[in-house]
Amino acid sequence: MKHLLLWLLMASICQGCYSYKHADATSTNLVLHQKYRIKLKDKTFKATLTALNDSTITVLKGSKEMQIKRSDIREIKSRHFSLLKTVGYSAATLVAFVGIYVVAESAD
């Protein structure tokens, strides 16, 4: 039981948490090989930017490469590591696992 709780705690800490921040699709601030959340007229998806020019961007979604007109993009957000979310989720996970461990040990 102790080893399982330790393993689950380490797995949750190593995952990390990301947040998405607004980026301008018409500017040159887009960075190649960075992950973005892209919202079109009819769908939203996450993809990695592989190429861009004045009128289109090329993204990799899974193993499929897609070209998207910049004018079709309603919103684009870039992915950033969030230290606060990572620490918060890890602390909450630790508290939950300690609570489960205490309950399990007191039942024996």
N, C-alpha and C positions, 0 to 999 in steps of 0.2 A: 504494500500500500504506500509506504514512504517513497519508494522508487518511482512508482507511477505518478504520484503527486509532484515529485521533483521534475520528472520528465515533462509533464504537462505544463508546469510553470516555466521551464526553460523554453519550451516550444512557443508559448505565448509571448514571452519577452523578445525572442529573436525575430518575430514576425514584423514588428515595426508598424507604424501607422502613417498613412499619407493623407494629405488634404489637397483639394484642388482650388487654385486661385485663378481669377479671371485673367485672360490674355487677349490681346487684340489681334484678330485674324488678318487685319489689313496692314499691320506694322511688320517691321523686320525683327521684332523681339522673339519670334518663334525660334526654338533651338532644335537642331537636328538630333535625332535619336533620343528625344525626350518623350515621355508619355503625356498624352493629352486626353481630356474628355471633350468630345466634339458633339454638339447638338445641331442637327440639321432640321429641316421643316417637319419631317415625319419620324425621326428616330434619334436616339442618343447612344453613343458607344465610346469605348476607350480604345486608343490606338497609339502607335509610336510613329512620330514624324520621320519620314525617310528622305524627302526632297520637297523643295518649294521653289516656286517662281512667282512672277507678278500676278498671275491669274489663278493658279491652282496650287494645291498642296498634295503630296503623295504620302499616304500613311500605310502602315502595316497593321492589320487587325487580325490577330492569330497568325495564320500563314498566308493570308490573302492580302495582296497589295491593292489599294484603292486610290484613284485620283478624284479629288473633290475640288470643285470650283470655290474660290474664296467667297464669291457672292452667295453661294448656297449655305454657308455656315451662319447659323443664328448666334451661336455662342461657342467659345472655345476656352477651356481652362487647363492650365498646366499643373502637373502633379509635383508636390513638394513634400519632403519629409516633415512630419510634425512631432517634435520632441514632446510637447505637452500631451498629445494623445497617446503616444507610446508609453510615457511614464504613468499617465492616468489609468490606462487599460491594464498595464502590468501590475500596478498597485491594487486595482480592483480584483484582478485575477488572484493575486497573492492572498488578499483578505478572504476571498471565497474559498480557496484551497485550504487555508489555515482553518477556516470554519468547518469545512468538510472533514478535515483531519481530526479536529477536536471532537466533533460529534461521533466520528467513527471510533476513536479511541475510548470515548466515554461509554460507548455501547458494549465494549468488550468486557 
